[in-house]
Amino acid sequence: MNLSNNEKRRYARQIILPEIGEAGQEKLIRAKVLVIGAGGLGSPCLLYLAAAGIGNIGIADGDKVDLANLNRQIIHETGDVGRAKVESAADAIADLNPAIKVTSYGLRVTRENAAEIIKQYDIVIDGSDNFETRFLIHDTCYRLRKPYVMGAVLGFMGQISVFKGYESNKPCYRCFCNEIPPAGTIPNCSENGILGTVTGIIGAWQANEAIKELLGIGESMAGSFIVFDALNSKIKNLRLYKDTKCNFCGS
């Protein structure tokens, strides 16, 4: 494909980057990215993916917009309260970049539908807010050999990583956290709070890592686990290793 004059104009500031260029922009336009969750993480992630020209974006979320979402879920507006999040997010993307093809899944990702949805995409970004869904998405991505971009937030803290455990030297998520924590043992944002800017930083970072993976540029975050402390302006980059005894990906 050849970029149109309008596309060259719209994406001019990233096309001039030598790591991207017109060939890279063409890859982004052809790419298919699934974002699961149109909430705190998914909101900034979706906006930056659309702005970057990811041509095909899937959004999976079964919730409706609530007033309490709006301190951090910036893809939605006050007038969207009560609407399905996938509809609100799709409208926001269309306003930002009408060239993007959006496929909406107004449902929860479950064991029954995960593989059928995920297999259609090049990469999956996880903006879910619970461990059960996170494990399900990761495990499905592993089996389908799809890069899995995870993010998590609570209070002033954020976490992000990329998992490609299907590669021989890369850890899977279960090498790091092998079982779903018991119900009630892990705090959540509803009970313990979240600063909206933290979701903005981690969600935008997830979009950045997805773009890198799609283009094959820079250093992949696979094998690294970043912990971001917004309150004290600190970042820890932890090295993760493949666990040969992992009950999921170990040999």
N, C-alpha and C positions, 0 to 999 in steps of 0.2 A: 504494500500500500504506500501511497504518497500522501504526506500531510497537505491539507488544504491551506490556503493563505490565512484563513481564519484561525486554524489550529496553530499555525506557525506564530501568529500574533498572540494568541491566548497563552501559549506555553513558552513564549520566547525566553523568559528569564531562567527556565530550567533547561531548555534546549541548548543554551550557550554553555552549560556545564559540560566539560569534555567527557565526563563519565556517563552522560545521558545522550546528548545530541539528538538529531532527528530520528536515528535508528532506535534509540532508547525510547523516545516518545511514542514511536509507532508500536513498540512492544507494550507500553502502558495502555494504549488505546485498545489493543487486542486482548489485554489481560482480563481475567475473571476473578474477582475477589469477593469472598463471603464474609460479612461481619455479623456475628451472632450477638445480639443485644444492641438496641438503639438507645442506650441509656447514657450514664456518665462517661464511660470509655468509648462507646460506639459513636456518640455524638461528634466529638472533635475528630475522631478517626474517619468517619464517613465524610465529613466536610473536606478534610485534607486529601482524601483519596479522590473525591470528585474534582477538587480544584487541580489536582495533579494530572487529571485526564484518564484515570482508570476507566476504561470504556464500558465495563460490565460489572455492576455491583449488586450483590445479593444482600438483603437485610432480613434477618430472622428475629422476630420478637413478638410475643403474644400479649404484651401488656398495653395499657392505655396511658396516655400522658396524665400525670397528676401534678397539682400545683407544687407539691413538695419536691418534684423532680427538677424544677427550673433553676435552682442555684448552681446546677452543674451540667444538666442535659441540654446543652446550648443549641442543639439542632431544632429544638421545639420552642414555641412561643406561647405566651399567655393564652392566645386565642385557640391554641391546640389542646388545651386541657379537656380531657374526655375523649379525644380522638385516639385511634389506634396509632401506636408509635411508628409502625412501618409506613403508614399513610403520611403522617406528619413529616417523617424523615425523607420520604420520597419526594414530597413537595419542595422541601428545602433544597434538596440536591438539584431538582429541576430548575429552581430559581437561580442557583449558583452556576450550574453548568448543564444546560438543556441537552447537550450531546450525549450525556451519560445514560446508558440503558440500565434501569433499576428493576430488579425482580424482588418482589416483596413476599415474605412468608410470615403471615400473621398467626404464628403458632409457636409453641414451645418445641425446642429440638429434643427429641426423645429417641430411645433405642429403635423405635419403629420407623422413624423417618430420617435419622441422622445421615446414614450412608447415601440414601437416595438424593439428599440435598447436597451434601458435601462433595460428592463425586463430580459434580458439574463445574467445580471451581479449581483454580490454580493454587490458591492459598487461602487459609482460613484465619480470621482474626477473632479472638475470643473476648467479648465484652460482657460475659455472663457474671453473675454475682453469687454463685454458689458452687461448692466443690463437686456435687453430683453431676451438674452439667459440664463443668470443666473437665472432669475425668472422661465423660462420655465423648466430648468433642475431641479431646486429645487422642483417645483410643481409636476413634474412627479415622482421624487424620493419619495416625500411624499405619493403620491397616491399608489405607488408600494411598499412602506415600505422598501426603500433602503437608507442606510446612505449616506448623501450628504456632501462631503468635499469641502468647498469653499475656494478660495484664491483670493486675489486682490492686485494689486501693482500700484504704481504711484510715480515717482520721487525717493525719498529715503525711502518711506513708504510702508509697507506691512500689509496685514490683513489675518487672517486665522481662520476658525472655522469648526465645524462639526455640522450638523443639523439632528436631528432625531425626528422631531415634531410629528410623528405618535405615539411616546411613550407618555403616559399620563402626565408625569412630565417634558417633554423636550420642549423647544420652537422651532418653525419652523422659517425659514428665514423671513417670513412675520410678525412674532411677533416683529422682529427687524427693518425691513424695509418693510412696508406694500404695497408700490406702486412703480412702475417703475418711476424713476425721469424723468421729462420732457426732451426731446431731447435738447442737447446743454448746459444743466445746470451742467453737471459733466465733469471735465477735463479728457483727455485721454493721453496715453503715446505718441501718434503720435504728439500731440501738446505741451505737457508739459514735455516729456522725462521720462526715466527710467534708473536707474543704474542696470546693468546686475546682479550684485551680489545679489541684493534684490530679483529678480525673482528666483535666485538659492536657496536662503535661504528658501523662502516661498514654492517653488515647492518641495524641499526636505522634508520640514516639512509636506506638504500634504501627501507625500508618507509614512512618519513616522506614521501619524495619521491613514491612511488607514490600515497599517500593524497592529497597535494596535487594531483597530476595528475588523479586520478579526480574530485575535487571542484572542480577549477578555482580553487583558492584560492592566495593568496600569489604569490610570484615563482617561476616555473618555473626549474629548474636548467639547462634546455636552453640551450646557449651558454656555460655555465660548466663549469669542471673544477676540482674541489677536491682538493687534496693535503693529507692530514692526517699530521702528524709527532707520534706519541704520545710519543716519547722526549724531545722538546724542547718539547712542548705548543704547537705552532705549526700554523697553518692557512694555506694559500695558496689564493686563489681566482683561477684563471687564466681569462681571457676567450677563448673560442673563436669563430672566425668561419667562415662558410661559404666554402669554397674553390671559386671559380667554375671552376677547372681540375681539380677533383676528378674522377678517372676513374670514380667511382661515382655521385655525385649532381650533379656540375657540369653546367651547361647548355652 
